[in-house]
Structure formats: structure tokens, C-alpha cells
Amino acid sequence: MFERLIIFTSFADSSITIKIVDWSIAIMEKLGGLGAALLIAAENIFPPLPSEVILPLAGFTSSQGNMNLLSAIIWTTLGSLLGALILYQLGKWLGRDNIRHYARKLPLVKVKDIDKAENWFTKHENQAVLFGRMIPVVRSLISIPAGVEKMPIKLFIIYTTIGSLVWNTILIVAGYLLGEQWHIVETYVGILQNLVIAIILILVAWFVYSRLSKHKKRKSNQN
């Protein structure tokens, strides 16, 4: 059965994507749901491993009888939680003091910017983690500020699990229903991911522009 699956990787233009698909297939063939969990845990820590490929592929694998659909959802959600907890611990290890230390060395960034970000996260941490787990790019990174701010671990686990469950279920079920066309999911999630990246770049550009404008105005007033 998995020999047939490899044929379907021909949809990808990137040889790297093809290798990821083949590698994912091999792992899920050997380890089943546990393999899917390990793949998603790795994807959380190493974003270049795309969930938009792994999750629909797990759904397609389920549709072929090689994995139970519910099992795929449960295992991948556990994998998501494992990866998120590792990043949470990384954020906790970095700590607020180190974040401030490095922020002082960054051009245009002020400590009060970090304070504003921290205040916002503290006020909205539950929603940030919950919905952040359903947004490409953000879904992995959101665990780090949660660790930095020492969000209560029980709440972090609850909201990470719920957000991951929703995201994983949507992509896995889509792959299950699409069957041999499971790779279509990657196209649409890729569009969403590019949109998120574009928004982030626009916000960064606006931040840099506003800071440079203020700096230029201040310098002009001093002269």
C-alpha cells in the first residue's frame, strides 16, 4: 500500500517536499500513530517540516486503512503538545531577563516595546495560545512567549491541546476525505501561511518605518 503512496508525491515541485513525504510515509508505515505523533512533535520544533503535508498525509493513510482516523487525530495532538511543551520550556529557560538583555542590543527596539508585548500577552495569554495553535508560523512560536511569561502549565496544556486538536482534525479529516488528492490541502494552507508571513513583514516594516521617522524627527528638533 505504501509503495502506491509514494507515487502520489509526484504532485510536488520541490524535491525537498518529496523527500519529506517519503520520509513521513516510511515513519508512519513503521510506527503508525506513534510515528505521526513524532513527526508532528518535530514539526513544532523545526517548522520547515510542514504540518500541511504531514497531517493530510496521515488522513489519507487512514483512508487507506493503514491507520485509524481517530487514532491519527489523538496521536498527532499528543505530538503537537509534546513539541509545544519543549518550546515552552525553552521560553522558560530564556526568561524575561535574557529577552530584555538581547532586546537592548537590537537596533530600534526598546525595552518598553518588550514590556508592551508582555502586558498584551499576559492579558490575552489563553486566547493567544488557543488561536495561535491554529495559525501557520505562529502555531509553533506562540509556545515560547508562554514559557517566557511562565503561563500556568495546566492552562498552557489545556489551550494548546484544544487549539492543536482543532487544527489537526481539520487537516487530517481533509486528507481523509480528499483521498489521493490529499495534497490539495497543502496548497490552501500554503496560501494562508503566505498571508500570515506577509502580515508579519508589513508589521515589521511599519515598526521600522515609525521608529526611523521618530528618530529622524527627534534629531531634527535637536538641531
Secondary structure, 3 states (H helix, E strand, C coil): CHHHHHHHHHHCCCHHHHHHHHHHHHHHHHHCHHHHHHHHHHHHHCCCCCHHHHHHHHHHHHHCCCCCHHHHHHHHHHHHHHHHHHHHHHHHHHHHHHHHHHHHHCCCCCHHHHHHHHHHHHHHHHHHHHHHCCCCCHHHHCHHHHHHCCCCHHHHHHHHHHHHHHHHHHHHHHHHHHHHHCCHHHHHHHHHHHHHHHHHHHHHHHHHHHHHHHHHHHHHHHC
